[in-house]
Amino acid sequence: MRRYDIQAVLDEQAEYLVPKLAGKIWIDTDDHEAYFLSGAVKSLRRTLDLRGCQASVVIHPGHGHGSYMTDAFLREVNNQMADVFLRTHPAYPVANHEAP
């Protein structure tokens, strides 16, 4: 197994990892970013889909590296992460977690 290859690790340990990772993988990238990662992200998305792993993998078309990260996008991501955190840590004392 290639230790740092996420896709290889997922393939080799799918039975163990898929249930633990379900709903915990959130990837956003663009299709014109400078590091040419969109191909690897598409491949990982196919592997996640084939393994039945519930994940959010979004490739934003027509954007360069990080240009899709508007204030509205970042607020939405913040709220999604806060929702997941509060669901999994119900005793955490918080009055209102929404971003301003």
Secondary structure, 3 states (H helix, E strand, C coil): CCCCCHHHHHHHCHHHHHHHHCCCEEEEEECCCCCCCHHHHHHHHHHHHHCCCCEEEEEECCCCCCCCCCHHHHHHHHHHHHHHHHHHCCCCCCCCCCCC
